Amino acid sequence: MAIGDTGVEQFRDAVLQFRNQLIVAGLQPLFLFRNEVVNSEDLADRGGLDDPSRDHFLQHLLNCDRWRRRVTHNPDNQDLGTQIAEAIDPTGTIVNASNPFGGDDIQMGSTGLLVLPWDLSGADPDIPINSQLDISGIGMLLVGSIDQAIVCWTRLNSRERAGGITRHDSMRVYGWYQRIYAFLTEFAGDENRVDVAQVKAIDEPRGPENSPNRRGEGPGVNATPHGPGTSNQQT
Protein backbone atom coordinates (compact mmCIF):
# COMPACT_ATOMS: atom_id res chain seq x y z
CA MET A 1 0.00 0.00 0.00
CA ALA A 2 1.15 3.55 -0.63
CA ILE A 3 0.14 7.20 -0.86
CA GLY A 4 -3.40 7.43 -2.20
CA ASP A 5 -4.54 4.11 -0.75
CA THR A 6 -7.52 4.10 1.59
CA GLY A 7 -6.73 4.92 5.19
CA VAL A 8 -7.29 2.29 7.86
CA GLU A 9 -8.27 2.19 11.52
CA GLN A 10 -8.33 5.76 12.88
CA PHE A 11 -7.74 7.14 9.37
CA ARG A 12 -10.47 5.15 7.63
CA ASP A 13 -12.70 8.22 7.19
CA ALA A 14 -9.99 10.52 5.81
CA VAL A 15 -10.73 12.00 2.38
CA LEU A 16 -7.65 11.44 0.24
CA GLN A 17 -8.44 13.53 -2.86
CA PHE A 18 -9.33 17.23 -2.93
CA ARG A 19 -8.43 20.45 -4.75
CA ASN A 20 -7.29 22.81 -2.02
CA GLN A 21 -3.51 22.81 -1.68
CA LEU A 22 -3.73 24.85 1.52
CA ILE A 23 -5.28 21.83 3.24
CA VAL A 24 -1.90 20.18 2.74
CA ALA A 25 -0.20 23.30 4.10
CA GLY A 26 -2.32 23.13 7.24
CA LEU A 27 -1.67 19.42 7.69
CA GLN A 28 2.12 19.54 7.32
CA PRO A 29 2.87 20.90 10.83
CA LEU A 30 0.28 18.52 12.29
CA PHE A 31 2.03 15.47 10.82
CA LEU A 32 5.33 16.84 12.16
CA PHE A 33 3.73 17.21 15.59
CA ARG A 34 2.42 13.64 15.39
CA ASN A 35 5.87 12.34 14.46
CA GLU A 36 7.38 14.06 17.48
CA VAL A 37 4.77 12.49 19.75
CA VAL A 38 4.85 8.89 18.51
CA ASN A 39 8.67 8.83 18.43
CA SER A 40 9.13 10.30 21.90
CA GLU A 41 10.56 7.80 24.36
CA ASP A 42 8.83 9.77 27.11
CA LEU A 43 5.55 8.13 26.10
CA ALA A 44 6.97 4.84 27.37
CA ASP A 45 6.97 6.34 30.87
CA ARG A 46 3.60 5.28 32.23
CA GLY A 47 3.94 7.84 35.00
CA GLY A 48 3.24 10.66 32.55
CA LEU A 49 5.02 13.44 30.68
CA ASP A 50 7.43 15.79 32.42
CA ASP A 51 7.47 19.57 31.99
CA PRO A 52 10.07 19.70 29.16
CA SER A 53 8.14 17.16 27.07
CA ARG A 54 4.84 18.94 27.67
CA ASP A 55 6.32 22.32 26.74
CA HIS A 56 7.92 20.87 23.61
CA PHE A 57 4.59 19.49 22.44
CA LEU A 58 2.85 22.78 23.22
CA GLN A 59 5.25 24.58 20.90
CA HIS A 60 4.35 22.18 18.12
CA LEU A 61 0.66 22.77 18.80
CA LEU A 62 1.29 26.51 18.62
CA ASN A 63 2.92 26.03 15.21
CA CYS A 64 -0.08 24.02 13.99
CA ASP A 65 -2.44 26.74 15.17
CA ARG A 66 -0.33 29.43 13.49
CA TRP A 67 -0.64 27.64 10.15
CA ARG A 68 -4.39 27.22 10.65
CA ARG A 69 -4.82 30.97 10.96
CA ARG A 70 -2.52 31.68 8.03
CA VAL A 71 -4.52 29.56 5.58
CA THR A 72 -7.92 30.89 6.71
CA HIS A 73 -9.79 33.23 4.36
CA ASN A 74 -10.78 35.97 6.79
CA PRO A 75 -11.23 39.30 4.95
CA ASP A 76 -13.41 40.72 7.75
CA ASN A 77 -10.73 39.95 10.36
CA GLN A 78 -13.13 37.96 12.52
CA ASP A 79 -12.00 36.15 15.63
CA LEU A 80 -10.25 32.90 14.73
CA GLY A 81 -9.61 31.77 18.28
CA THR A 82 -6.66 33.08 20.26
CA GLN A 83 -6.87 31.08 23.48
CA ILE A 84 -4.15 28.59 22.54
CA ALA A 85 -1.68 31.12 21.17
CA GLU A 86 -2.13 33.57 24.06
CA ALA A 87 -1.77 30.84 26.67
CA ILE A 88 1.33 29.21 25.17
CA ASP A 89 3.13 32.42 24.18
CA PRO A 90 1.61 35.45 25.96
CA THR A 91 4.21 37.81 24.44
CA GLY A 92 3.81 36.58 20.88
CA THR A 93 2.09 38.45 18.07
CA ILE A 94 -0.98 36.77 16.64
CA VAL A 95 -1.23 37.25 12.88
CA ASN A 96 -4.30 36.36 10.85
CA ALA A 97 -3.98 36.16 7.07
CA SER A 98 -7.05 38.04 5.82
CA ASN A 99 -6.20 37.21 2.22
CA PRO A 100 -4.12 34.02 2.32
CA PHE A 101 -1.78 33.76 -0.64
CA GLY A 102 -3.85 36.16 -2.76
CA GLY A 103 -6.48 35.51 -5.40
CA ASP A 104 -9.54 36.56 -3.39
CA ASP A 105 -10.55 39.48 -5.59
CA ILE A 106 -11.26 37.42 -8.71
CA GLN A 107 -12.77 34.06 -9.56
CA MET A 108 -9.90 31.61 -9.75
CA GLY A 109 -9.81 28.88 -12.34
CA SER A 110 -10.50 25.31 -11.37
CA THR A 111 -7.57 23.31 -10.10
CA GLY A 112 -6.87 19.62 -10.48
CA LEU A 113 -7.39 17.04 -7.80
CA LEU A 114 -4.58 16.50 -5.33
CA VAL A 115 -3.79 13.27 -3.55
CA LEU A 116 -3.03 13.53 0.15
CA PRO A 117 0.79 13.22 0.21
CA TRP A 118 0.86 10.97 3.28
CA ASP A 119 0.24 7.24 3.46
CA LEU A 120 -2.50 6.49 6.00
CA SER A 121 -2.71 2.77 5.22
CA GLY A 122 -0.32 1.67 7.95
CA ALA A 123 2.45 0.86 5.45
CA ASP A 124 4.50 3.98 6.23
CA PRO A 125 6.65 3.36 9.33
CA ASP A 126 6.65 7.11 10.00
CA ILE A 127 2.83 7.13 10.28
CA PRO A 128 2.01 4.13 12.48
CA ILE A 129 -1.65 3.31 13.03
CA ASN A 130 -3.20 2.41 16.38
CA SER A 131 -2.55 -1.32 16.15
CA GLN A 132 1.15 -0.65 15.57
CA LEU A 133 1.58 1.57 18.63
CA ASP A 134 2.34 0.62 22.21
CA ILE A 135 1.30 3.71 24.13
CA SER A 136 -1.10 4.47 26.94
CA GLY A 137 -2.27 7.29 29.15
CA ILE A 138 -1.57 10.82 27.94
CA GLY A 139 0.19 9.48 24.83
CA MET A 140 -2.94 7.66 23.71
CA LEU A 141 -5.02 10.80 24.26
CA LEU A 142 -2.57 12.97 22.34
CA VAL A 143 -2.19 10.69 19.33
CA GLY A 144 -5.93 10.05 19.21
CA SER A 145 -6.76 13.77 19.14
CA ILE A 146 -4.03 14.57 16.60
CA ASP A 147 -5.34 11.83 14.32
CA GLN A 148 -8.90 13.11 14.64
CA ALA A 149 -7.65 16.58 13.73
CA ILE A 150 -5.92 15.13 10.66
CA VAL A 151 -9.13 13.46 9.52
CA CYS A 152 -11.04 16.69 10.22
CA TRP A 153 -8.71 18.68 7.94
CA THR A 154 -9.31 16.27 5.04
CA ARG A 155 -13.09 16.41 5.43
CA LEU A 156 -13.50 20.20 5.51
CA ASN A 157 -15.92 21.58 2.96
CA SER A 158 -13.14 24.01 1.99
CA ARG A 159 -11.17 21.12 0.51
CA GLU A 160 -12.84 21.83 -2.84
CA ARG A 161 -11.90 25.53 -2.85
CA ALA A 162 -9.07 26.83 -5.00
CA GLY A 163 -7.38 28.34 -1.95
CA GLY A 164 -7.89 29.20 1.69
CA ILE A 165 -10.34 27.69 4.15
CA THR A 166 -13.44 29.40 5.50
CA ARG A 167 -13.62 30.78 9.02
CA HIS A 168 -16.19 28.14 9.99
CA ASP A 169 -13.94 25.32 8.79
CA SER A 170 -11.00 26.95 10.54
CA MET A 171 -12.89 26.93 13.83
CA ARG A 172 -13.76 23.26 13.36
CA VAL A 173 -10.05 22.47 13.30
CA TYR A 174 -9.49 24.85 16.21
CA GLY A 175 -11.88 22.77 18.29
CA TRP A 176 -9.57 19.76 17.98
CA TYR A 177 -6.54 21.89 18.79
CA GLN A 178 -8.30 23.10 21.93
CA ARG A 179 -8.78 19.48 22.98
CA ILE A 180 -5.08 18.72 22.45
CA TYR A 181 -4.20 21.83 24.45
CA ALA A 182 -6.48 20.74 27.29
CA PHE A 183 -4.94 17.26 27.42
CA LEU A 184 -1.43 18.73 27.60
CA THR A 185 -2.22 21.32 30.25
CA GLU A 186 -4.56 19.21 32.39
CA PHE A 187 -2.86 15.80 32.28
CA ALA A 188 0.81 16.38 31.38
CA GLY A 189 3.68 18.01 33.25
CA ASP A 190 5.55 17.20 36.46
CA GLU A 191 2.63 18.04 38.74
CA ASN A 192 0.45 15.45 37.00
CA ARG A 193 2.97 12.61 37.04
CA VAL A 194 2.24 9.55 39.17
CA ASP A 195 4.52 6.89 40.60
CA VAL A 196 4.47 3.54 38.77
CA ALA A 197 6.10 0.66 40.65
CA GLN A 198 5.17 -2.45 38.67
CA VAL A 199 6.36 -3.88 35.35
CA LYS A 200 3.74 -4.56 32.68
CA ALA A 201 2.99 -8.24 32.18
CA ILE A 202 4.16 -8.11 28.57
CA ASP A 203 7.58 -6.88 29.74
CA GLU A 204 8.18 -9.77 32.14
CA PRO A 205 11.34 -11.61 30.98
CA ARG A 206 9.80 -14.99 31.87
CA GLY A 207 6.56 -14.25 30.06
CA PRO A 208 3.31 -12.50 31.03
CA GLU A 209 1.96 -15.64 32.71
CA ASN A 210 4.65 -15.17 35.36
CA SER A 211 3.38 -11.78 36.45
CA PRO A 212 2.21 -11.56 40.07
CA ASN A 213 -1.34 -12.75 40.78
CA ARG A 214 -1.52 -14.85 37.59
CA ARG A 215 -2.63 -18.46 37.88
CA GLY A 216 0.29 -19.49 35.71
CA GLU A 217 2.90 -17.79 37.88
CA GLY A 218 5.87 -20.07 38.52
CA PRO A 219 9.62 -20.51 38.09
CA GLY A 220 9.30 -20.10 34.33
CA VAL A 221 11.15 -21.78 31.48
CA ASN A 222 14.29 -19.74 32.10
CA ALA A 223 14.64 -20.82 35.72
CA THR A 224 17.15 -23.49 36.75
CA PRO A 225 15.39 -26.30 38.65
CA HIS A 226 16.67 -27.20 42.10
CA GLY A 227 15.69 -29.87 44.58
CA PRO A 228 15.85 -33.63 45.12
CA GLY A 229 16.43 -35.63 41.99
CA THR A 230 17.27 -32.62 39.82
CA SER A 231 20.47 -31.39 38.32
CA ASN A 232 21.74 -27.84 38.05
CA GLN A 233 23.16 -28.63 34.63
CA GLN A 234 20.97 -27.50 31.73
CA THR A 235 20.84 -29.44 28.49
PyMOL commands that set and color helices and strands:
alter all, ss='L'
color gray80, all
select helices_A, chain A and resi 9-11+21-38+41-44+51-70+83-88+130-132+138-155+157-160+167-187+190-192+201-203+208-210
alter helices_A, ss='H'
color red, helices_A
select strands_A, chain A and resi 17-18+114-115
alter strands_A, ss='S'
color yellow, strands_A
deselect
rebuild
show_as cartoon
